[in-house]
Amino acid sequence: MVERLRASGLVVTVWNRSPEKAIAMEEFGAARAHTAAQALDAGEVIVVSLTDYDVLGPAADHLPGKTIVNLSSGSPEETRAAGAWVRFQRFRGDAA
């Protein structure tokens, strides 16, 4: 996916809990974030592919105003719950 996005001219920033996976994406021209918060700060559209959503908790303050594209493989219930949580985080910044 990173290779295709970069080939189309998009700027891509990657983060992974396993740093070696993110480092591998630098080969395709991706910038590497060192934290989930840095990755969220790098763009307006955020593509996530997660096995669980706990990693986003500490970075929740970086979600307001972002568009989240979820490619995760959880159950429908988990995906709906994560979507509701993300929507709450995204819009809580609007009240400030």
N, C-alpha and C positions, 0 to 999 in steps of 0.2 A: 504494500500500500504506500509506504513512504517513497519508494522508487517512482511509482506512478504520479503521486502528488508533486514530487520535485520535478519530474519530467514535464509536467504541465505548467511549471513556472511558479508554483506556490512555495511560500516559505513554510518550512516544517520544523517544529521543535518536538523532540521526543523525551520521554522520561519512562523509566522502568524500574521496578523494585530491584531487579537484577541489572546492575549497571552495565555489565558486558553486553546485554541485549541492546541497550540504548547506544552504546559505543559503536556497535556493528552498523547502526543506521547512519552514522557519520559518513560512511563510505558513499552513501547516496546524496550527501549534501545536507543532511539534517543537522540542525543545531541540537546539542544535548543539554537538557535541563538537569540540574543536580537534585532538585526536589519537585514534588508534585505541584507545589505552589508556584515555582518558577515556570513550570510547563503551562499552568493555567494563565499566568501573567503574559505569556508569549503570544497569545492570540485571542481572537473573538470567538472562533469556532473551535471547539475542543472535541476531539474524537477519543473516546475511551473504549478500551477492551479489557475488562477486569473480571477476575473470578470472584472477588468480593469488593465491596465499596468502602471498607474501613479506611483505606488509604486516603480517601478524600476528606475524611473528618477534619484532620488538622489543617487542611487547605481550604476549608469551607468559606473563609473570608475572601477567597479569591474567585468565587463562583458568580457573584452578582454581575448581571449583564452579559454573561457568556451563553452561547448556544452550545448545548451538549448533544453530540451524536453518540449514541450508545450502541456499540457492537459487541457487548458482553454476552456471555453464554449462560446466564443464570436462568432460573425458572421464570415463567411469566409473572408469578407472584413477586419474586425477588426484583425483577425488572420494574414492575409497577411501583413497588415500594421505593426503589432507588430513584425512579423518576419523580415521585412525589417529594422525596427528600431534596433532590437537586432543584426542583421548582421552588421549594420553600427557600433554599439558600440563595438562589438567583435573585429572588424578588425581595428578600429582606433588606437588601441594600437600598431599595427604592424608598423605603419608609424613613431612612435616615436623613 
